[in-house]
Amino acid sequence: MKLVKLIELTYHKENNGDLVVVEGENNAIPFSIKRVFNVRAQKGDIRGRHAHRHCSQLLICTNGAVEVKCDDSSTNELYVLDKPNFGLLIAPGIWAEQKYKENNTILTVLCDRPYEEADYLRNYDDFKLFCKQNKVKAAF
């Protein structure tokens, strides 16, 4: 799936803890960060279930584990995020759904756009129509 990419972030392990570095517009993240939010959920919770028309996102599981199902309207792929130094880049035009695998899992999401309700495709049939009518290209 060309519109989704697993990337490794800069990771420093020290005796007194770990440090993961995320910087926009470098080799790892191909966009300027305009919005950051955290989602905390419990084991078995499913979130997401939408796509974006224009927004690219980087999903990082900073605590716990989450399965991310990505769908480009013709292909599905499943990714497991369970290390804080790996992130999943998701381009516009990908339907994403997150299933939380452990209690108190925290997913940090970095976006290249501010929140815009009109950017969201929340109905799967609308998403399929969007994909049919648009050729979305990854910015990474």
N, C-alpha and C positions, 0 to 999 in steps of 0.2 A: 504494500500500500504506500504509494509515493507521498501522500499528504500527511503521513504520520511517521515520526522518527524518534527513536529512543536515543538519548544523548547522555554522556557521562559528564558530570560537573566536577569542578576542581574540588579535591578532597584532601584535607590535612588531618591525619590521625596523630594525636599527642597523648602523653601520659594522663593528662587531666581532662580529656574529652576530644571531640571531633569538631572540625570546622568545614562546612561546605560553602563554597563561594558561588554566587550567581551574579553575573554582570551582563547587562544588555548590550547588544550590538558587538559582541566579540565572537570568537570562533564557536562558542557553544550556543549562544542565543542570538538568532538573527534579527532581533527587533528591539526597539526602545520599549521599556516597560512603562505602561500608562496606568495599570491597575494591578493590585495584588489583593487576594483575599484567601482566607483559610476556611475550610469546611471540616468540622469534626463530626464523626458519625460512629455508630455502634455496629458491631458484627451483624452482618445480614442486611444492613440498610443499603438501598440502591438510590443513587442520586444521579444528577445529570439528565439523561434522556432528552437531549436537545442537540442542535447544531447551531453554528453561527454562519451568517452570510459573509461577514468581513473580518471578524476577529480571529487572530491566531492566539493560541494559549500554550503555556508550558505547565504541565502538571507534575508536581513533586510530592511524593509521600514522605512527609517529615517525621511521621510516627505511625507505626503499625504497618498495615498492608492493605492494598486495594487492587482489585482487578478492573482494568479499563477495557471495555469492549468498544472498538471503533468500527464504523460502518460507513462506506462511501457510496452506498445504495446498491452496490453489486457484490462487494466483498466485505467480509467481517474478519477482524483480527482481534485477538485477546492479548493484552499486555498485563504483566504483574509488576506493580511498583511496591517495593518493600525495602528499599535502601534510599537514604536521603541524598545520595550523590548521583542519582539517576533521575532524569526527567523525561517526560513524554511530550514532544512537540506535536501539536495538533493544528493543522491548517483549517481555514474556513471550509465549509462544505463536508465536514465529517460529523456524523451522528455519534455522540459519545455517551456512554453510560458507565457509571462507576459502582462497583459492588464492594462494600467494605468487609474485609475478612477478619478483622480483630476489633475488639472494643477500644474506644478512644483513638481510633485512627484519625490522623490529621493530614489532609490534602491541601497543599499550598498551590495556588494557581496564579500565574503571572500572565498578563494579557497585554497585547499591543494597542488596545483601544480602551477608552473609558466605557462604563456601563451604558448600553443603548438598548432598550427593550426591543426596538424594531429590528435589531440585528439577530435576534433569536428566532430559530425555527423550532417550535415546541410540539408540532404535530408531525408524525412520521410521514404521512401522505404528502403534506406540504414540503417536507424535506426531499422526498423522492422527486416531486415536481421541480423543485429548485435545482436539483442535480441534473435533471433531464434538460433543463433550459439554460444551464450555466456550465461553463468549463472553468473550474476553479484550479488555479495553479498554486503550488506551495511556494512560499517565500524563502524556503530553506532547502 
